[in-house]
Amino acid sequence: MKWEGQRESENVEDARGSGGGGGRGLPIGGRGIGLGGIVIALLASWVLGVNPLTVLGLLSGDGGGVAPVQAPAGDSHAQDPGYRFVKTVLADTEDVWTAYFQRSGQAYPMPKLRVFRGSEPTACGQGEAAMGPFYCPADRKVYIDLSFYDTLRQRLGAPGDFAQAYVIAHEVGHHLQNLMGTTAKLDEARRRVSEREMNALSVRLELQADCFAGVWAQLSQRSKGWLEQGDIEEALNAAAQIGDDTLQRRARGTVVPESFTHGSSAQRVRWFKRGLEAGDLKACNTFGAEAL
């Protein structure tokens, strides 16, 4: 992925070392957490989804009842390649979705992305590194501890820079859902349906975010031509490695489909590819699909 030299977003906040709670969290791969523990932690928080602290709640009216205590945002790691990569990918999502919304006469309110280490207060509750990346609809921010990329590469078998870009694009997909009112609708549904039914709705939400990430990939490549051979395969592999069935099988050797909240590996790959091939958000109506 030819990302060097591209525009970097100004909507990224660096909370590492700023006193925003770093160190209180449970760093992935740290003392007392082996591979099984990492995968279980990811399963427990349904990695790559809406903030695990509000999962199944999604967007409560009070944002989870926890007021964030924001640390001063800094840019102390401006030359860190991983940090610059995140800023570059977020900038491209801004370009793609701004142009997409403009074609229908709409504005695109951009999300913020906050890089933290260990633990971080959010408008949706306390975020922890072990949760993996997440989007908080209450403050319209994506949160990520960059150590997750080490886990993605070394322990979940999904290396590559475009696999990392897919992670960001998926979370920005949740931001799109928030703007479209989908997140709020699911929160309302949560008050009426069973846990099993809510799990099924959550799967459709996550697969739609995967599809949105696929749409971004096509539109981004169309405008920049910055993808290289093997990049798409990296994203597809990442989608496969974080399917609920794959994570559950890795963690405990069995699969419980009724507990899925993100979809199987095959479903995640299928919906990412659907968005990639269509290049249009209209192709991502997972809620209207009879089969996923």
Backbone torsions as a table, in degrees:
resi	resn	phi	psi	omega
1	MET	NA	119.0	-175.1
2	LYS	-85.6	75.7	-174.2
3	TRP	-95.7	-18.9	-178.8
4	GLU	-61.7	137.0	176.8
5	GLY	85.5	-1.2	177.9
6	GLN	-83.7	165.2	179.4
7	ARG	-61.2	141.2	176.6
8	GLU	-109.3	138.1	-177.1
9	SER	-69.2	146.2	173.5
10	GLU	-94.0	2.2	-178.2
11	ASN	-98.5	28.5	178.7
12	VAL	-112.0	131.4	178.9
13	GLU	-111.1	132.8	179.9
14	ASP	-105.0	105.2	-177.9
15	ALA	-99.0	5.2	-179.6
16	ARG	-69.4	125.4	178.2
17	GLY	76.3	10.0	-177.3
18	SER	-99.7	4.2	-179.7
19	GLY	84.5	18.1	-177.9
20	GLY	-84.1	18.6	177.5
21	GLY	113.5	-2.3	-179.2
22	GLY	-57.1	137.9	179.2
23	GLY	102.0	-24.5	178.2
24	ARG	-83.1	-15.0	-176.1
25	GLY	-80.4	-175.3	-179.0
26	LEU	-111.7	88.7	-174.4
27	PRO	-59.9	134.2	-179.3
28	ILE	-63.0	131.6	179.2
29	GLY	84.0	4.5	-178.4
30	GLY	-80.3	-174.0	-177.1
31	ARG	-57.4	131.0	175.1
32	GLY	86.2	-1.8	-179.8
33	ILE	-122.3	109.5	175.2
34	GLY	-91.9	-170.9	-179.3
35	LEU	-58.3	-45.1	179.7
36	GLY	-60.5	-40.9	179.4
37	GLY	-65.2	-37.3	178.9
38	ILE	-64.0	-48.2	-177.9
39	VAL	-64.1	-40.3	178.0
40	ILE	-62.6	-40.9	178.1
41	ALA	-62.3	-40.6	179.1
42	LEU	-66.7	-40.3	177.8
43	LEU	-63.2	-43.0	-176.7
44	ALA	-62.5	-31.9	-178.8
45	SER	-101.8	1.8	-179.7
46	TRP	52.6	69.6	-173.7
47	VAL	-47.9	143.4	179.0
48	LEU	71.4	27.7	179.4
49	GLY	-120.0	-165.2	173.8
50	VAL	-61.6	153.9	-177.0
51	ASN	-38.3	119.8	-178.7
52	PRO	-59.2	-23.7	178.5
53	LEU	-68.6	-20.2	179.8
54	THR	-123.5	18.3	-179.7
55	VAL	-59.5	140.5	-173.2
56	LEU	73.2	-18.5	172.6
57	GLY	-94.0	-37.0	174.9
58	LEU	62.7	-67.6	-175.7
59	LEU	-146.2	75.0	177.5
60	SER	-69.3	155.3	-176.1
61	GLY	-60.7	-29.5	-178.3
62	ASP	-100.5	11.7	177.5
63	GLY	65.6	25.3	177.8
64	GLY	94.0	-2.2	175.2
65	GLY	77.5	10.8	-179.5
66	VAL	-117.6	118.3	179.6
67	ALA	-81.9	128.1	-178.9
68	PRO	-73.0	145.0	172.9
69	VAL	-113.6	92.1	-171.5
70	GLN	-74.6	132.1	173.6
71	ALA	-81.7	156.7	178.2
72	PRO	-59.0	130.4	178.9
73	ALA	-79.4	132.5	-179.7
74	GLY	-126.6	-172.3	178.6
75	ASP	-143.9	47.5	-172.2
76	SER	-75.4	-9.6	-179.7
77	HIS	-119.1	39.9	-171.6
78	ALA	-58.7	-29.1	-177.6
79	GLN	-99.4	2.6	176.8
80	ASP	-65.9	120.0	-177.0
81	PRO	-56.5	-40.1	179.7
82	GLY	-63.9	-39.3	178.8
83	TYR	-68.4	-42.9	178.5
84	ARG	-64.1	-35.7	178.5
85	PHE	-63.3	-46.1	178.5
86	VAL	-59.2	-43.6	179.7
87	LYS	-63.7	-37.2	-179.1
88	THR	-69.5	-44.1	179.7
89	VAL	-66.2	-42.9	178.6
90	LEU	-61.3	-40.3	178.7
91	ALA	-59.1	-39.9	-179.4
92	ASP	-69.5	-37.1	175.2
93	THR	-62.0	-36.1	177.6
94	GLU	-62.5	-45.1	-179.3
95	ASP	-64.0	-45.9	-177.1
96	VAL	-64.0	-49.7	-174.2
97	TRP	-76.9	-28.4	174.1
98	THR	-63.0	-46.7	179.4
99	ALA	-65.3	-39.0	-179.3
100	TYR	-63.7	-46.7	-179.5
101	PHE	-67.4	-36.5	-179.2
102	GLN	-62.6	-32.0	-179.5
103	ARG	-63.0	-22.4	176.6
104	SER	-108.1	17.0	176.4
105	GLY	74.5	23.0	-178.2
106	GLN	-115.8	156.8	174.9
107	ALA	-93.0	153.4	177.3
108	TYR	-112.3	103.5	175.5
109	PRO	-70.6	116.2	-173.9
110	MET	-77.7	142.9	174.9
111	PRO	-81.5	163.6	169.0
112	LYS	-95.1	156.7	172.8
113	LEU	-126.8	125.1	-176.6
114	ARG	-114.6	119.0	177.6
115	VAL	-91.0	127.6	-178.9
116	PHE	-134.2	175.5	176.6
117	ARG	-132.9	121.5	173.7
118	GLY	85.7	-69.9	-174.9
119	SER	-152.3	147.1	-175.6
120	GLU	-153.9	129.7	175.5
121	PRO	-72.1	138.9	178.3
122	THR	-134.7	172.0	177.3
123	ALA	-72.2	-7.3	178.3
124	CYS	-108.5	6.5	-177.3
125	GLY	120.7	-174.5	-177.7
126	GLN	-81.2	122.3	178.1
127	GLY	-90.3	142.9	-179.3
128	GLU	-126.2	148.2	-179.7
129	ALA	-57.5	-37.3	-176.9
130	ALA	-66.2	-12.3	178.2
131	MET	-76.4	-19.2	-170.5
132	GLY	80.2	177.7	178.6
133	PRO	-62.9	148.3	178.1
134	PHE	-153.6	161.1	176.7
135	TYR	-112.9	132.7	176.7
136	CYS	-105.5	110.7	-178.3
137	PRO	-67.3	-24.4	-176.7
138	ALA	-69.0	-30.7	177.7
139	ASP	-118.0	4.0	178.0
140	ARG	55.4	47.8	179.0
141	LYS	-128.3	143.3	169.4
142	VAL	-94.5	134.8	179.5
143	TYR	-117.5	136.3	179.1
144	ILE	-150.7	132.0	167.6
145	ASP	-94.8	120.0	-172.5
146	LEU	-64.3	-13.4	175.4
147	SER	-65.6	-18.1	177.0
148	PHE	-59.5	-34.1	-179.3
149	TYR	-65.2	-31.5	174.6
150	ASP	-65.0	-41.7	178.1
151	THR	-65.4	-42.7	179.7
152	LEU	-59.4	-42.0	-176.0
153	ARG	-79.3	-49.0	-168.9
154	GLN	-87.9	-31.8	-170.6
155	ARG	-116.7	-22.4	178.1
156	LEU	-105.1	0.0	173.1
157	GLY	71.0	34.5	-179.3
158	ALA	-130.9	75.0	179.5
159	PRO	-81.2	170.8	173.6
160	GLY	110.3	143.8	-178.3
161	ASP	-68.9	-31.7	-179.4
162	PHE	-76.1	-24.3	171.0
163	ALA	-62.5	-39.0	177.9
164	GLN	-69.0	-37.8	178.2
165	ALA	-64.7	-37.8	178.0
166	TYR	-58.3	-39.7	179.3
167	VAL	-58.5	-46.9	180.0
168	ILE	-65.8	-43.8	-179.4
169	ALA	-61.8	-35.8	177.9
170	HIS	-63.8	-45.3	-179.6
171	GLU	-66.5	-38.1	175.0
172	VAL	-64.8	-29.8	173.6
173	GLY	-59.4	-36.7	175.8
174	HIS	-66.4	-32.7	176.2
175	HIS	-64.6	-42.1	177.0
176	LEU	-59.3	-42.4	178.8
177	GLN	-62.6	-36.7	177.4
178	ASN	-64.6	-44.4	179.2
179	LEU	-63.4	-35.6	-176.8
180	MET	-80.9	-7.1	-180.0
181	GLY	87.8	1.4	-178.2
182	THR	-66.2	-41.2	-178.9
183	THR	-61.2	-44.4	-179.9
184	ALA	-64.6	-37.2	179.1
185	LYS	-64.2	-38.5	178.4
186	LEU	-70.1	-33.4	176.7
187	ASP	-64.1	-39.8	177.5
188	GLU	-65.4	-39.8	179.3
189	ALA	-63.9	-35.1	-178.9
190	ARG	-56.5	-31.2	-177.4
191	ARG	-75.2	-12.6	-174.5
192	ARG	-114.3	-20.4	-170.4
193	VAL	-110.8	167.5	179.0
194	SER	-75.8	168.8	178.9
195	GLU	-62.5	-40.4	179.7
196	ARG	-64.0	-41.7	178.2
197	GLU	-66.8	-36.8	178.8
198	MET	-67.7	-37.0	175.6
199	ASN	-58.2	-43.4	-179.5
200	ALA	-64.0	-39.0	177.4
201	LEU	-67.9	-37.2	178.3
202	SER	-63.3	-38.2	176.6
203	VAL	-58.5	-45.3	-179.7
204	ARG	-64.6	-36.3	177.3
205	LEU	-62.9	-46.3	-177.3
206	GLU	-69.1	-40.0	178.8
207	LEU	-65.9	-33.7	176.2
208	GLN	-65.7	-39.1	177.0
209	ALA	-64.2	-36.1	174.2
210	ASP	-63.3	-42.2	178.9
211	CYS	-63.8	-42.5	177.0
212	PHE	-59.7	-39.4	178.0
213	ALA	-63.1	-36.8	177.1
214	GLY	-66.1	-40.7	176.8
215	VAL	-60.1	-46.1	178.2
216	TRP	-57.6	-43.6	-177.5
217	ALA	-58.7	-43.7	-179.6
218	GLN	-67.3	-47.6	-177.7
219	LEU	-65.4	-35.7	178.0
220	SER	-65.3	-46.4	179.2
221	GLN	-64.3	-36.3	179.5
222	ARG	-62.9	-36.7	-176.9
223	SER	-88.7	-32.4	-174.4
224	LYS	-111.3	-29.5	-176.7
225	GLY	60.4	35.8	-172.4
226	TRP	-98.2	-1.3	178.1
227	LEU	-81.8	146.2	-180.0
228	GLU	-115.4	170.3	179.7
229	GLN	-57.0	130.4	178.9
230	GLY	95.9	-13.5	-177.3
231	ASP	-64.9	-47.2	179.9
232	ILE	-61.4	-39.1	178.5
233	GLU	-62.3	-34.8	177.0
234	GLU	-62.0	-44.2	179.9
235	ALA	-65.8	-42.5	179.5
236	LEU	-63.2	-38.9	178.3
237	ASN	-66.1	-40.4	178.0
238	ALA	-61.7	-44.0	178.6
239	ALA	-59.7	-39.4	-179.3
240	ALA	-69.5	-40.6	-176.0
241	GLN	-69.4	-21.5	-178.3
242	ILE	-109.0	18.7	171.4
243	GLY	-66.5	148.5	-178.3
244	ASP	-56.8	-41.5	-178.2
245	ASP	-65.4	-41.7	179.6
246	THR	-65.2	-44.0	179.4
247	LEU	-65.7	-42.0	-180.0
248	GLN	-66.5	-41.5	179.9
249	ARG	-64.3	-37.9	-179.8
250	ARG	-70.4	-35.0	-175.5
251	ALA	-80.3	-40.8	-172.8
252	ARG	-138.0	2.8	173.8
253	GLY	82.3	-3.2	179.4
254	THR	-132.3	163.4	-178.7
255	VAL	-125.2	133.4	178.9
256	VAL	-122.2	91.1	-175.7
257	PRO	-55.6	-33.1	-178.2
258	GLU	-63.8	-21.1	-178.7
259	SER	-93.8	-2.2	-179.7
260	PHE	-60.5	138.8	173.6
261	THR	-127.0	-8.6	179.7
262	HIS	-120.1	-16.8	-178.7
263	GLY	104.1	159.5	179.4
264	SER	-72.9	167.8	177.5
265	SER	-58.0	-44.9	-178.7
266	ALA	-62.7	-39.7	179.8
267	GLN	-67.3	-41.0	-178.6
268	ARG	-65.4	-41.9	177.0
269	VAL	-64.6	-43.6	-176.8
270	ARG	-60.7	-44.1	-175.8
271	TRP	-77.7	-31.1	172.9
272	PHE	-63.0	-44.7	-179.7
273	LYS	-64.8	-35.2	179.3
274	ARG	-62.7	-45.9	177.6
275	GLY	-64.8	-39.8	-179.9
276	LEU	-61.7	-42.0	-177.5
277	GLU	-75.0	-34.8	-175.6
278	ALA	-83.9	-39.9	-176.2
279	GLY	64.8	26.2	-175.9
280	ASP	-147.1	130.6	-179.6
281	LEU	-60.9	-24.9	-178.9
282	LYS	-63.8	-19.9	179.7
283	ALA	-80.2	-2.8	-171.3
284	CYS	-106.0	28.5	-178.6
285	ASN	-79.6	75.4	179.8
286	THR	-66.2	-28.3	-177.4
287	PHE	-73.2	-19.8	177.6
288	GLY	-99.7	-2.8	-177.6
289	ALA	-80.2	133.5	177.2
290	GLU	-72.4	-39.3	179.2
291	ALA	-122.6	139.5	180.0
292	LEU	-99.7	NA	NA
